Structure formats: structure tokens, C-alpha cells
């Protein structure tokens, strides 16, 4: 069975900097709903002297039950994000994957991979909230077992 998913396109921006140590920088500026088939090539959607915007279509934001807690954490913020894992290859940034899970984004960051978060499109928030409501179950709190030295101790003396 295929996991629930929505099609997405990633818009990345190349900013030209007036800096001799770093002449340019890449960043994800938005993720948008998209109906392009996988394998559709990236294209320039805007260009001027200071920046270039590239549209990278053909990504799927898939939801997995084992990431439900990460989706729940994302939804508990004032503005949920979509996280984009990307890499720079031969002078050009290319998105690798998109996720809505805080946990998955954190694992990638811990591994030293570049991940940018951008606001989630409004039409996806309710879809994600419904999925998290069905699949997220907080772990029950465990009763803490006190060591024998605590039992019967009087702490007010």
C-alpha cells in the first residue's frame, strides 16, 4: 500500500553576494503544490542581477505512520513547515527530498546535511493534521520507581 502523499515543487534561490569568500549562496524559498510528473527538469522562473529562482518539480511529500510524532510536533508550532533536504552539486543546488517531519529533518541535520524549512502551503496543513490525529499516540508516562534511599525519607528536616 502506498503512503498518502501530495505532489510538490521546490523553489530554490541563488543569491549573488558581494563577498570575496562566498560569491553566492543557495536557499529554499518555498514549496508549492505541483502536478508535474517525476523527472520533469528544473527551470529558471525568475532572474535578475542579484538572484535566480529555480523551480524543481516532481517531488512527493509522503506521510508515514512511524513519523507521526514528528508531524505532530511540526503542527504544534504557530506556522508548520515543509523541510527540504538539498545538496550542491557542480555549483548548482538540487533538492533531494521533502518532509513534514521534525524528526526526519533533525536526523538529516545531525548527519551534516543541508536542510531548509519553509512555511507549509495552507492547503496541506489540514491534510497533515488529519493524518497525525489518526496515527499519533503519545507514549504513556511511566511511573518512576524511586530508589530505596528515597523511600521513607523525610525531606523537610
Backbone as CSV, one residue per row, in Angstrom:
resi,resn,N_x,N_y,N_z,CA_x,CA_y,CA_z,C_x,C_y,C_z
1,UNK,0.839,-1.186,0.000,0.000,0.000,0.000,0.882,1.247,0.000
2,UNK,0.566,2.167,-0.872,1.327,3.409,-0.982,0.963,4.348,0.167
3,UNK,1.965,5.034,0.724,1.642,6.018,1.775,0.928,7.219,1.160
4,UNK,0.083,7.900,1.944,-0.561,9.105,1.426,0.496,10.136,1.064
5,UNK,0.270,10.834,-0.049,1.262,11.824,-0.476,0.601,12.926,-1.289
6,UNK,1.316,14.041,-1.394,0.938,15.147,-2.272,2.146,15.465,-3.137
7,UNK,1.868,15.940,-4.338,2.945,16.314,-5.257,3.405,17.737,-4.936
8,UNK,4.715,17.937,-5.023,5.290,19.230,-4.642,6.385,19.645,-5.612
9,UNK,6.598,20.938,-5.673,7.739,21.505,-6.386,8.478,22.402,-5.402
10,UNK,9.794,22.410,-5.511,10.642,23.199,-4.620,11.199,24.377,-5.411
11,UNK,11.097,25.571,-4.841,11.693,26.754,-5.459,12.945,27.103,-4.666
12,UNK,14.092,27.049,-5.363,15.379,27.384,-4.742,15.877,28.681,-5.356
13,UNK,16.604,29.420,-4.555,17.096,30.721,-4.987,18.607,30.785,-4.852
14,UNK,19.244,31.265,-5.897,20.674,31.550,-5.875,20.814,33.054,-5.683
15,UNK,21.469,33.446,-4.601,21.680,34.869,-4.322,23.143,35.177,-4.582
16,UNK,23.382,36.155,-5.436,24.757,36.580,-5.710,25.176,37.572,-4.627
17,UNK,26.315,37.294,-3.991,26.789,38.114,-2.882,28.009,38.920,-3.301
18,UNK,28.149,40.081,-2.719,29.337,40.899,-2.946,30.330,40.569,-1.837
19,UNK,30.944,39.387,-1.939,31.817,38.886,-0.892,32.875,38.005,-1.537
20,UNK,34.134,38.291,-1.295,35.172,37.524,-1.983,35.318,36.103,-1.452
21,UNK,34.861,35.825,-0.236,34.968,34.473,0.318,33.773,33.598,-0.051
22,UNK,32.636,34.228,-0.230,31.444,33.484,-0.624,30.705,34.307,-1.681
23,UNK,30.928,34.003,-2.956,30.327,34.817,-4.011,28.823,34.596,-4.197
24,UNK,28.300,33.491,-3.660,26.877,33.204,-3.818,26.403,32.271,-2.711
25,UNK,25.090,32.222,-2.538,24.518,31.256,-1.590,23.190,30.760,-2.138
26,UNK,22.878,29.528,-1.781,21.626,28.898,-2.182,20.708,28.795,-0.977
27,UNK,19.402,28.925,-1.221,18.423,28.703,-0.167,17.092,28.286,-0.786
28,UNK,16.335,27.527,-0.018,14.979,27.156,-0.426,14.079,28.319,-0.039
29,UNK,13.245,28.782,-0.969,12.379,29.911,-0.616,10.905,29.527,-0.486
30,UNK,10.498,28.424,-1.135,9.125,27.955,-0.932,8.947,26.563,-1.532
31,UNK,7.900,25.911,-1.058,7.449,24.638,-1.613,6.002,24.863,-2.012
32,UNK,5.657,24.439,-3.228,4.315,24.679,-3.752,3.702,23.372,-4.241
33,UNK,2.360,23.275,-4.215,1.717,22.105,-4.813,2.065,22.040,-6.300
34,UNK,2.187,20.820,-6.823,2.639,20.658,-8.204,2.063,19.376,-8.778
35,UNK,1.736,19.394,-10.054,1.198,18.199,-10.706,2.145,17.662,-11.772
36,UNK,3.374,18.167,-11.819,4.334,17.711,-12.830,4.737,16.270,-12.575
37,UNK,4.946,15.502,-13.631,5.392,14.116,-13.436,6.836,14.066,-12.947
38,UNK,7.197,12.998,-12.219,8.596,12.848,-11.797,9.514,12.862,-13.020
39,UNK,10.679,13.452,-12.852,11.632,13.539,-13.952,11.530,14.814,-14.760
40,UNK,10.539,15.661,-14.446,10.433,16.945,-15.138,11.650,17.781,-14.766
41,UNK,12.357,18.331,-15.761,13.586,19.068,-15.436,13.306,20.391,-14.718
42,UNK,14.295,20.836,-13.962,14.218,22.128,-13.278,14.272,23.244,-14.314
43,UNK,13.672,24.377,-13.957,13.685,25.511,-14.876,13.825,26.812,-14.102
44,UNK,14.379,27.812,-14.764,14.510,29.144,-14.174,13.153,29.830,-14.283
45,UNK,12.643,30.342,-13.153,11.357,31.042,-13.163,11.519,32.545,-12.955
46,UNK,12.696,32.964,-12.496,12.964,34.392,-12.317,14.467,34.603,-12.305
47,UNK,14.904,35.701,-12.914,16.330,36.024,-12.882,16.527,37.525,-13.015
48,UNK,17.394,38.059,-12.174,17.868,39.429,-12.315,19.341,39.447,-11.926
49,UNK,19.919,40.620,-11.755,21.354,40.710,-11.452,21.714,40.174,-10.074
50,UNK,20.760,40.167,-9.148,21.053,39.777,-7.771,20.686,38.335,-7.440
51,UNK,19.731,37.760,-8.178,19.284,36.415,-7.806,18.676,35.669,-8.986
52,UNK,18.631,34.354,-8.820,18.000,33.463,-9.797,17.134,32.479,-9.017
53,UNK,15.885,32.297,-9.450,14.993,31.328,-8.819,14.797,30.141,-9.758
54,UNK,14.977,28.939,-9.194,14.810,27.693,-9.937,13.615,26.933,-9.387
55,UNK,12.771,26.417,-10.275,11.653,25.560,-9.895,12.057,24.110,-10.153
56,UNK,12.025,23.306,-9.097,12.361,21.875,-9.176,11.074,21.082,-8.944
57,UNK,10.399,20.640,-10.006,9.137,19.910,-9.841,9.352,18.415,-9.630
58,UNK,8.246,17.726,-9.354,8.268,16.269,-9.334,8.594,15.612,-8.010
59,UNK,8.398,16.295,-6.897,8.657,15.696,-5.581,7.340,15.238,-4.954
60,UNK,7.429,14.220,-4.122,6.258,13.742,-3.380,6.524,13.927,-1.894
61,UNK,5.596,14.568,-1.220,5.637,14.657,0.239,4.771,13.513,0.747
62,UNK,5.421,12.433,1.158,4.716,11.230,1.611,4.674,11.189,3.129
63,UNK,3.562,10.691,3.654,3.391,10.578,5.102,3.521,9.119,5.522
64,UNK,4.246,8.906,6.624,4.493,7.560,7.138,4.065,7.506,8.603
65,UNK,3.407,6.402,8.980,2.888,6.283,10.350,3.978,6.407,11.402
66,UNK,5.179,5.884,11.122,6.236,5.933,12.137,6.817,7.334,12.321
67,UNK,6.425,8.283,11.496,6.865,9.676,11.650,5.755,10.557,12.229
68,UNK,4.667,9.955,12.705,3.503,10.723,13.174,3.859,11.702,14.290
69,UNK,4.767,11.313,15.193,5.151,12.235,16.265,5.855,13.466,15.692
70,UNK,6.703,13.279,14.687,7.378,14.402,14.040,6.398,15.340,13.358
71,UNK,5.335,14.791,12.753,4.298,15.628,12.146,3.536,16.388,13.232
72,UNK,3.232,15.694,14.328,2.520,16.326,15.442,3.327,17.509,15.987
73,UNK,4.626,17.320,16.174,5.469,18.415,16.672,5.470,19.587,15.704
74,UNK,5.537,19.309,14.420,5.507,20.360,13.410,4.185,21.128,13.490
75,UNK,3.090,20.404,13.626,1.772,21.044,13.692,1.543,21.816,14.985
76,UNK,2.321,21.526,16.022,2.145,22.219,17.300,2.792,23.605,17.302
77,UNK,3.465,23.976,16.227,4.076,25.298,16.117,3.068,26.280,15.526
78,UNK,3.295,27.581,15.708,2.369,28.552,15.120,2.309,28.477,13.591
79,UNK,3.427,28.097,12.951,3.459,28.017,11.480,4.168,26.727,11.074
80,UNK,3.426,25.671,10.695,4.075,24.423,10.279,4.955,24.627,9.045
81,UNK,6.012,23.832,8.961,6.985,23.937,7.878,7.027,22.668,7.040
82,UNK,7.516,22.833,5.832,7.974,21.726,4.998,9.492,21.840,5.008
83,UNK,10.168,20.721,5.209,11.626,20.712,5.262,12.168,20.115,3.971
84,UNK,13.145,20.799,3.398,13.730,20.359,2.132,15.186,19.993,2.357
85,UNK,15.508,18.747,2.067,16.903,18.278,2.092,17.459,18.524,0.695
86,UNK,18.597,19.218,0.624,19.185,19.527,-0.676,20.695,19.387,-0.624
87,UNK,21.293,19.312,-1.801,22.750,19.235,-1.926,23.203,20.113,-3.076
88,UNK,24.413,20.620,-2.938,25.004,21.391,-4.027,25.936,20.470,-4.801
89,UNK,25.673,20.358,-6.101,26.476,19.508,-6.977,26.884,20.312,-8.197
90,UNK,28.161,20.370,-8.452,28.709,21.076,-9.612,28.210,22.519,-9.682
91,UNK,28.220,23.190,-8.533,27.865,24.600,-8.478,26.378,24.903,-8.512
92,UNK,25.544,23.871,-8.473,24.104,24.100,-8.504,23.411,23.285,-7.419
93,UNK,22.495,23.917,-6.712,21.761,23.230,-5.646,20.633,22.407,-6.252
94,UNK,20.460,21.207,-5.691,19.390,20.315,-6.139,18.684,19.733,-4.914
95,UNK,17.372,19.909,-4.840,16.633,19.279,-3.742,16.706,17.757,-3.869
96,UNK,16.776,17.090,-2.732,16.803,15.619,-2.704,15.478,15.051,-2.222
97,UNK,14.875,15.684,-1.220,13.648,15.157,-0.627,12.924,16.257,0.132
98,UNK,11.621,16.065,0.312,10.816,16.964,1.142,10.129,16.138,2.220
99,UNK,9.971,16.735,3.400,9.314,16.057,4.514,8.587,17.083,5.374
100,UNK,7.613,16.605,6.131,6.921,17.455,7.097,7.263,17.038,8.520
101,UNK,8.197,16.100,8.675,8.543,15.564,9.991,9.720,16.303,10.613
102,UNK,9.502,16.831,11.824,10.607,17.433,12.568,11.717,16.419,12.802
103,UNK,11.335,15.191,13.126,12.336,14.169,13.447,13.220,13.842,12.243
104,UNK,12.606,13.679,11.085,13.394,13.362,9.892,14.331,14.514,9.545
105,UNK,13.849,15.746,9.633,14.695,16.910,9.359,15.852,16.975,10.356
106,UNK,15.578,16.693,11.623,16.629,16.725,12.650,17.680,15.650,12.397
107,UNK,17.247,14.456,11.974,18.214,13.392,11.672,19.141,13.804,10.533
108,UNK,18.587,14.432,9.511,19.411,14.889,8.390,20.388,15.971,8.841
109,UNK,19.909,16.922,9.641,20.792,17.976,10.151,21.894,17.394,11.026
110,UNK,21.546,16.412,11.863,22.550,15.758,12.710,23.617,15.065,11.874
111,UNK,23.247,14.615,10.686,24.199,13.953,9.789,25.008,14.959,8.975
112,UNK,24.774,16.258,9.198,25.534,17.287,8.498,24.980,17.639,7.127
113,UNK,23.766,17.218,6.827,23.152,17.505,5.530,22.442,18.856,5.571
114,UNK,22.444,19.597,4.454,21.707,20.865,4.434,20.201,20.618,4.349
115,UNK,19.463,21.255,5.244,18.003,21.172,5.281,17.484,22.578,5.542
116,UNK,16.565,23.026,4.707,15.918,24.321,4.912,14.439,24.088,5.175
117,UNK,13.874,24.873,6.076,12.447,24.809,6.360,11.761,26.031,5.794
118,UNK,10.621,25.813,5.157,9.821,26.908,4.609,8.370,26.695,5.034
119,UNK,7.580,27.765,5.139,6.185,27.603,5.553,5.428,26.624,4.651
120,UNK,4.633,25.796,5.293,3.846,24.791,4.578,2.681,25.464,3.858
121,UNK,2.395,25.053,2.614,1.206,25.585,1.940,-0.045,25.318,2.781
122,UNK,-0.906,26.305,2.869,-2.084,26.227,3.740,-2.959,25.015,3.441
123,UNK,-3.068,24.634,2.177,-3.957,23.519,1.827,-3.438,22.162,2.305
124,UNK,-2.185,22.081,2.721,-1.626,20.815,3.216,-1.758,20.672,4.734
125,UNK,-1.963,21.763,5.435,-1.945,21.722,6.900,-3.059,20.825,7.447
126,UNK,-4.275,20.978,6.952,-5.391,20.162,7.449,-5.188,18.690,7.093
127,UNK,-4.666,18.422,5.912,-4.355,17.050,5.482,-3.358,16.409,6.450
128,UNK,-2.309,17.150,6.804,-1.309,16.644,7.740,-1.912,16.480,9.140
129,UNK,-2.737,17.430,9.553,-3.378,17.361,10.873,-4.274,16.119,10.976
130,UNK,-5.024,15.819,9.923,-5.881,14.625,9.928,-5.047,13.357,10.055
131,UNK,-3.932,13.288,9.330,-3.061,12.108,9.389,-2.487,11.945,10.796
132,UNK,-1.990,13.032,11.372,-1.397,12.968,12.714,-2.449,12.582,13.757
133,UNK,-3.669,13.079,13.609,-4.729,12.750,14.568,-5.051,11.256,14.554
134,UNK,-4.979,10.642,13.397,-5.271,9.211,13.283,-4.115,8.359,13.801
135,UNK,-2.882,8.750,13.482,-1.741,7.862,13.710,-0.859,8.199,14.912
136,UNK,-0.947,9.405,15.447,-0.065,9.752,16.565,-0.710,9.390,17.890
137,UNK,-0.011,8.608,18.656,-0.418,8.259,20.015,0.764,8.526,20.932
138,UNK,0.641,9.490,21.855,1.769,9.758,22.755,2.072,8.524,23.600
139,UNK,3.340,8.343,23.885,3.727,7.224,24.743,3.202,7.488,26.147
140,UNK,2.640,6.457,26.788,2.148,6.668,28.158,3.308,6.965,29.097
141,UNK,3.044,7.871,30.032,4.084,8.202,31.007,4.254,7.037,31.959
142,UNK,5.489,6.720,32.225,5.784,5.602,33.116,5.946,6.119,34.539
143,UNK,5.440,5.341,35.469,5.602,5.688,36.874,7.072,5.524,37.236
144,UNK,7.644,6.544,37.787,9.053,6.493,38.160,9.219,5.652,39.418
145,UNK,10.145,4.738,39.357,10.428,3.903,40.526,11.490,4.614,41.347
146,UNK,11.138,4.903,42.581,12.081,5.609,43.453,13.084,4.631,44.040
147,UNK,14.335,5.039,44.126,15.329,4.173,44.749,15.013,3.973,46.235
148,UNK,15.488,2.875,46.803,15.197,2.605,48.224,15.622,3.742,49.146
149,UNK,16.655,4.480,48.784,17.113,5.568,49.655,16.092,6.700,49.752
150,UNK,15.168,6.789,48.796,14.145,7.829,48.829,12.940,7.418,49.662
151,UNK,12.710,6.129,49.793,11.514,5.648,50.475,11.601,5.950,51.961
152,UNK,10.599,6.604,52.445,10.538,6.924,53.862,11.418,8.092,54.262
153,UNK,12.132,8.674,53.319,12.997,9.808,53.662,12.134,11.022,53.955
154,UNK,12.552,11.771,54.928,11.834,12.992,55.280,12.661,14.148,54.759
155,UNK,12.136,14.834,53.780,12.884,15.891,53.093,12.741,17.257,53.756
156,UNK,11.871,17.383,54.724,11.665,18.697,55.337,12.562,18.943,56.539
157,UNK,13.436,18.042,56.858,14.315,18.229,58.017,15.678,18.682,57.595
